[in-house]
Amino acid sequence: MAERPGAPVQRKPRILIAGEFSAGKTQLINGLVGGLIGGPVLPSNVTATALPPVWLVRGEPALIRVGFSGRGEPLADLNTVDLEKTQYCVMAHPAPVLTGMDIIDTPGNSDPNMAAETWQRMLEFADAVVWCTNATQAWRQSEKAVWQAMPARLRQNATMVVTHADLLGSPAMADRVLQRVQREAGAFFESFLMASLLQREDLDRIAARLRIVSGSVRQDGAPNTLIGQFAASVPVRVTTPEPAAASVATGAADPQPAPALKAQNEAGETPDLSASPRGAVGANVLQLVRNRRPEETPPETAPETPPPARAALVRAALAGAESGHARSLWNEMSQSVDHSDPESLLAAVDHFIARLDAQPAQAGAVNSNSVNSGSASGAGRAGFSADFCE
């Protein structure tokens, strides 16, 4: 049945991961989808020319390749795919991070042996782009040239992830690299994240940022009915309830002191959020901002005691800030943030600081956009039939 004009798009947002060869794209996706202990989802011990783009959707493990005719056929292993006969592959994986978005992996654009069209063909399907750049040689002129040739709609609300921060030697060096990249590429990206792809905390921050993007991005990528049909044919089998609060990247449950916090709230006491692995959010927000822009956040606004409710952490931390560039920018950005979600709060703060570093303080309004083991193999689970691939 044809879609009615103006009907809402019934699909997930699509986040395309791009960057030059060795920028850490595959490692990033393996961390987000497979987790640090779940094993690689995409093969990383292959050359840049070995794989076509891979479109990841949520479902029981299954894999197909899509030929240039637009039809899909079961694929046993990504290592055996014929690049010359394949537009892209589609992989289903039950990772929690894929619940709210599809992720599209693309080959490195800097390989002279691979035609640019191999990865560029996926741009029409994407709703947003995450650009990966290697911290040891971040934001080269060749990257800038490729980025400037991107479709205008994808250069909006874009995120840059500076990968391999662990190779820089020290936090001070990482901070200097991040500041340089923000200064040189601040006009091209909405958000910047410095990350070691070996650290779960960094993967969680990236996943949280992707959740923010997927929740606000316009779904103006080209229609693709095959993706929806494939995902519908391999639904995730739910055998046990999902953890009440899980790591965004790995799905591992975090200790939750919720009953104690609830009892303290009901008793009228100030909850001790420091017992929670994420309870330091509110107490650290103001200090995090002050360390980067001390002139924007007066010391007297720092609360001695964490705020009484998680939903009010950031607002309480900034409640006493004077009017000005930082306060105006935060008010604008925080309108679309779920203040009850610590992951979203952390990502919003990272975004906030990146914007402060990338733009000089100035009077008036600031223009801004709104601010989840194992590798799939074989034809998939029962129910994914040859009829689907025609």
N, C-alpha and C positions, 0 to 999 in steps of 0.2 A: 504494500500500500504506500502510495506517495505521501510524503509529509505535507501537511497543510502549511501554507506560507505563514510565518510568524509563530509556528508551533515551537515550544521549548525543545532544545536539543537534549535527547535522552541518551547521554553517554557521559563518560568520565573525561575530565580534562587530560590533555596529553602534554607531558613535559619532555622535551627533547634535550638530550645531553650531547654537547658538541665541544670541539676543541681540537688542538693539534695532536699528532701522534705522541704518545708517552705523557700526555697531560693527566692521566689517571682516571679517564672516563670509565673504563671497564672496572677498575678497582673500586671506584665510587659506587657503581651500580651493584657490584658484588657485596659491598658492605651494607648498602641500604636494603637489598633484597635478601641476600643470604646471611647477612650478619657476619661478625668477626669469627664466630665458631660454627656457623652453619655450612661452611664450604662454599667454593665459588659456584655461581650460577652460570656465568659466561666464561668461556675459556680465556685465560689471559696469557698463556704461553705460546701465542701464535703471532705471526707477523701482521702488520697493519692491513695487508692485502688479502688476508685469509677469510675475513668475515664480511658479509653485507650488513646493513642496518638490522637491528633486532628490536622488535616491538614487544614489550612485556606487558601482559595483562594478568589480572588475578584469576586463578583457577587451579584445578588439580594439574600436576605436571603434564604438559603436552607440548608438542612442537610441530610447526608446519613451516614450509617455505612457500613464498608467493612468487610465481613466475611472472614474466612480463606480459602474459595474457591476463593477469589479474586473478587467476585461480590458485587455490592453495592445495598442497599435497603433504601428507605426513612425512616427517623427516626424523631419522633415527638419532642423529647427532649433529651438533653444529660444526664439529670438526670435519664433517664429510660434505658440507654444502658446496655446491658448484656456484661460484660467484658469478660466472658469466651467464648463468641461466636463472638467476635469482634477483628479484627486486629487493626483497627484504624477508626476514623470517619473523614469525610470531611465536612467542613463548608464553605459556601459562605457568604461573607459580603462585602458591598460596600465601606469599609474604603479606603481612599486614599493611606495609606501606603502599601496596597496590590496591588497597580497598578504595581509596579516594582518587586515584589517578592511574593513568597508563604512563610508562616510562619508555622512551625510545632511545636506544643506544646507537650511535653513529660511528663510522670509521674515522680515524684521524684525517683531518683535511690537508695535512702537510706532506703526505706521501706522494712523491712525483710519479709513482707507478700505478696510482689509483686515480681514475677519472673523478673529477669533482662531482660529477652528476651522481656518483654512487651514494653520497651522503646528502647531496642537495635535493634529491628526489623526495626526501622525507620532510622537507621544510613545509610543504603545502599542507601536511597533516597536523603539524604541531600547533599548539596553542600558546606555548611559552618555551623559552630556551634557557638552559643553564650552561654557561660557558666555563669550561675547565682550563686553567692555565697552570703550568708547572712553576712552583715557587722559586726554583733555581734559575729560571729565565722567564719570569712572569711578564705577560703582556708585551710580546714582541711586535715589531712593525707588521710582520706577516699576519699575525692574529688580528691586528687592528684593521688591516685591509680586508680580510675575510668578513669581519664583523660589520664593517660599513657597507658591505654588499648584501647583507641580510635583508629580507623583506622588512619594510618599516614596521609592520604590525608586530613582528617578533622582537624588534629592538626596544619595545616598550615593556616595562615590568620585568626586565631580564635580570638574571642573577649571575654573578661571577663567583666561582669557587676557586680560590688559590690553593692548589693541592700540594701534597708532599712537604708540608711545613716541617715535618720531622727531619728533613734533610738540611735545614738551614742552620742548625747548630745551637741556636739559643732563642729564647722568646724575644729578646731585644731585636735580633736580626729579623725574625718573623714580623715583628711590629713595624720595622722600617720598610720591609718589602710591601706589606699591606698598605701602609700610608702612601708609598710611591704609586702603587697600582690605583689606589683610590683617587690620587691627584691626577694621574694621566688618563684614567678611564672613567672618571666620575660622570662625564657627560653621556656615557654610553650604557651604563648599567644602573639599575635601581637599587641593587643590594650587593654587598661584598662579604664573603666569608673566607677566612683563613683556616685551613684544616689539615690535620694529619689523618689520612685515611686508615691509619692503624688504631685510632682512638675512637671508642664507642661514643664518647661524649661529643666529639666533632661530627660523627655520622648522625647522631640524634639532632644536633643543631641544624644540619643540612636538611634532614627529613622534615623538621619542623618548618623550615623556610619553604620547602616545597608544598607543605600543607597550606600555608598562607597563600602562596601563589595560586595553587589549584582552586582555592576557595574564592578567589576574586577575579581570575583571568577570564577574558571573553573567549568562549569556545567558537572561534572562527576558523579553525582548521577544516580542511576539506572533508566531506563525508567519506566514510569507509564502512560499508555494511558488513564486509567480510570479518572485520575485527569484532564487531558486536555478535555476529553469529558464532564465531569461534569461541569467544568467552562464554557465551550462553551454553555451549555444548560441553564445557568442562567446569561446571560450578564446583566451588570448594565444598568438600564434605565436612560438615561441622559435627565433631564427635564429642567435644567437651567445650564448656563455656570459655570464651576468651578472657584473659586476665582483665581485671577491672581497670588497672592502669599498667600500661606496658611501654617498654622502650619503643620509640617510634621506629627505629631502624631494625631492631632484632626481635621485637615482640616479647622480650623477657620481662617478667613482672618485677616491679620495684616494690620494696617494702612500703606498706601503706599504714601510717598511724592514724587513719581516719577515725576509728572509734574513739581514740583518746582525744583527738581534736574536737570531735563532736561533743564529748562529755564536758570538755573545758569550755566550749562555747555556751552550752546550755547552763553551765554553772556561773556564767558571766565572767569567767577568767580569760586572761589573754593566752591564746594557744601558743604552745612552744613548737613553732614550725621548724626549729633547727634539727629536730629528730628526723625529719624527712629528708631524703637525698635531694629533693628539690625545694625544700622549705626555705632555703637561703635566697630564693629568688627575690623576694621583696626587700630583704635586708641588704642585698648586694646591688640592686638596680641603681640606686642613687650613687653609691660609691663607684660603680662601674662608669657611670656617666661623668662623675666629678673627676675621675682619674684622666679622662680624655679631654674634657672641656671644663676645667675648674671654674672658669669665669662665668659659665652659664648656670651653675648650680651652687648657690650659697651654702657654706658649711652648716649654717644654723638649721637647714631643712632636714638634716640627717636624723631619722628617728632612732632613739636609743633602744626601743623595743620593736620587734617585728609587728606589722599591722595585724589586727585581729581576725582577718579573713583572707583566704587566698585570692578571692576575686578582687580584693581591693589593694593588692600588693603594690602594683605599679602606680596606681593613682595616688595612694597614700604617700609613696616615696617622693612623688613629684608635686604633691599638693601645695607645698609652700614655696615652690620655685617662682621667682619673679617673672613677669611677662617679658618676652623677648624671643629671639630666634629659636632657641631650644624648646621653650615651652610651647610656642606656636606650632612648631614642627611636630612635637609629640602629640599635641591635641589633634592635629590633622591625621596623623598616622594611626593613632590608637582607636579611631572610630570603628575600624573594621577588625579589631583584635578581640578574640574571645578571652576576657580577663579571668575566666575560671580555668583556663587551660595553661598550666605552667610552660609547656613546650612552646605554645604560641607566644607567650609573654617573652620567653628567652629569645626567640627568633625576632620578635618585634624590637627588642632592645638592641640586638645586633644590627638590625636594619637601621634603627634610629642613630646609633653611633656612627655607622658607615656614612649615613647622610650628613651628619654633622662634620665628619672629617673631609667629606668630598666637596662640601660647599662652604664658602666663607660665611660667617655670621653677618646678617644684614637685617635691617629693619623691614617691617612689612610682612606680607604673606609669602610663604614658600610654596612653589609648585611641587606637587608630589602625586604619585599614583597611590591607590589604596594599598593601604598596606594590609618493610617492612622486609626450607633448607634443602639444599640438594639441587642438583641440576636436572632440568627436564630432559627426558630422553624417550625415544620410542614414539609411537603414534598417539599415546595418551591413554587416559582411562577409558573404561567402557562407556559407551554413549557418544564418543567422538567417532562418527562413522565416515566411511568413504563417500557417502552421499553428500556430505558437507563440502568436500573438495571437488565434487563433480568429476 
